[in-house]
């Protein structure tokens, strides 16, 4: 076994890295076998020995789509963690195999939009060099497991979810029984009290919980999901012991693999199975399968849990005071810095440290897009300020999780020098947005220009701040990659007789009290959207009571007051 | 006749697959064969089957559940599981349940859309025989069993997951 926590960075100097999984010989072997396997498959495809239909699921299970402009390659970022070394490798790939940029996705992954099919095996080999891959980032299989981006550093955490995410990653990687499921399958694990992982809208959502006896274990939901039929997950296991995690998951998967619908791809997700079977009957089937395998060899061991936890121990924190004077004086002397601090910097479990979110939502830049230079620069900043690691969030931003408070101002100045200091985290312009019709073959409508037009409308920061916490999510089609159902304001691109229109919904949330948005009424033309958003915001500002967020006001007053204003004088 | 790989070697196929549930007259028409028959055929023509001179095995389609034949499964030397399309993954679960729940020791044969790139997965789920789709190259397919050196999960072939072997 490798020594946990020791990795080489690009300049070959050793540094201690406390919070990443690091591969041993087994992991490396599997990855190099995979690269060889995919190289062979690609060669057989290019030689005409593998049909399009046969190559399709093979390439999808390696993250490769054939898209509008060029193939798109989606790379797994397990539970969103990236080391500086990995960031630099992504930067290199962006430079040498793409057009100099990459895209952070809404499932904590990274996409390249312009690789050549013939070069994909080489890209996978470069990724394997830094313990990365594109395995199961697409296709009807178990996808990358996601978690809260503040796992391990949040002050309100029950337990760090990442060791369990890694355990699930290994269990789900090349699982032979579940490689051809009825449909894609997404799992999220959340150990923080405030859920930022959208756990309840995953096929399986796992909360780390404590039972009445004070034991820590898992509450497991199934049947959540977005897409065409958005559903909040329902509880299948109120509490399972830690060692039973994998057998419980396997039991759910087996029922789904056997009984999930395969006659209609729009009804093939587990949410439909749970609904059509009924929760009680579904649960019984799962328990029947669980009885067979519970306490069998797939049962986790304490040793394995400890082994995985050992990769995610605290980095080498200094003993520091909260609110150092250097921070206080910077805050009082620089208003821009103070705005960024207020918006993008969150409390850390360790005194003297903060969690910094770098917003990738500068106006005029496609949400989630990042250039090779920015990737390199983030790698450098991570090394200087955050123990050589970053996290990708499902809101398409990047977190530096362990920044000393006395270095926040310095860090901010550096971010500013590279246009990475947008201070709009969680505000109206921090829009979640899929690549949309500009890039994606599935899309009905564009989404990036919609995001930009809204950002331009709300260019005044004081106004943004006074509006406060408001999530706008945009998807270019019903597949809902932009999570529009759980946006406080959701925008969905639809096609009406060849023209692009946008349906607006209100009241969605992916937080602990997860809810799905309601459609407000008839769809709007592209150029109407910024004005519609402005009207919705005006209603909120008019009706809100002290301290109410947009979602709170909406929940109190309902959809009608918004509807009236938006559709007033329509003719 | 499609190529058969069994226990890692190309073998002659001694079984005749009765694809659709025809009437029992097929038995008197071709005496002395070994038939793999659909579940319905097995259920409907017990009298004719008991008088027949050849051996019988069963095949299940992907929507059929091996647990429904739990009583009689051990009397068959071979159970074939169909892949109507290679992307239909239900027969993987059937194979595992045959081995792990029902303790079936006989031959489990993959039939239907059986292609090179799924063989490794099938073998891990307990298949030990593979009737390849007509266009598959047997030598290319034999290499598939070496696609990976190791795996994370415990399966039929290696019941212990990697974390118990690491």
Contacts between the chains, C-beta under 8 A, distances in Angstrom:
chain1	res1	chain2	res2	distance
A	1	B	166	6.7
A	24	B	166	7.5
A	26	B	150	5.4
A	26	B	162	6.0
A	26	B	166	6.6
A	29	B	149	5.2
A	29	B	150	5.7
A	30	B	148	6.3
A	30	B	149	7.6
A	30	B	150	6.2
A	30	B	151	7.3
A	30	B	152	7.5
A	33	B	147	6.4
A	33	B	148	4.5
A	33	B	149	6.0
A	34	B	148	7.7
A	37	B	147	5.1
A	37	B	148	7.6
A	41	B	117	6.5
A	50	B	117	7.9
A	54	B	86	7.1
A	54	B	115	6.4
A	54	B	117	7.3
A	57	B	87	5.7
A	58	B	117	5.8
A	140	B	87	7.1
A	140	B	89	7.9
A	170	B	152	4.4
A	170	B	162	7.1
A	170	B	163	7.6
A	171	B	152	6.2
A	171	B	153	6.1
A	171	B	161	7.6
A	173	B	152	5.7
A	174	B	121	7.9
A	174	B	148	7.0
A	174	B	151	6.2
A	174	B	152	7.0
A	174	B	153	7.7
A	175	B	152	7.9
A	175	B	153	5.5
A	176	B	92	6.5
A	176	B	120	7.6
A	176	B	121	4.0
A	176	B	122	7.6
A	176	B	124	3.9
A	176	B	125	5.2
A	176	B	151	7.7
A	176	B	153	7.2
A	176	B	155	5.9
A	177	B	89	7.5
A	177	B	92	4.6
A	177	B	93	5.8
A	177	B	96	5.7
A	177	B	121	8.0
A	177	B	125	5.6
A	177	B	155	7.8
A	178	B	89	7.1
A	178	B	92	7.7
A	179	B	89	6.4
A	179	B	92	7.5
A	179	B	118	7.9
A	179	B	121	5.4
A	180	B	86	7.5
A	180	B	87	5.1
A	180	B	88	6.6
A	180	B	89	3.0
A	180	B	92	7.2
A	180	B	118	7.9
A	181	B	89	6.0
A	246	B	161	7.9
A	254	B	93	5.7
A	257	B	89	5.8
A	257	B	90	6.4
A	257	B	92	7.3
A	257	B	93	5.1
A	258	B	65	7.0
A	258	B	90	5.8
A	258	B	93	5.1
A	258	B	94	8.0
A	262	B	88	6.3
A	262	B	90	7.7
A	292	B	100	7.2
A	292	B	101	5.5
A	293	B	100	7.9
A	297	B	154	4.9
A	297	B	159	5.2
A	297	B	160	5.3
A	297	B	161	6.5
A	297	B	164	6.5
A	298	B	153	7.3
A	298	B	154	5.5
A	298	B	161	5.8
A	300	B	163	7.3
A	301	B	163	6.6
A	301	B	164	6.8
A	303	B	163	7.9
A	304	B	163	4.0
A	304	B	164	7.9
A	307	B	163	7.5
A	307	B	166	7.8
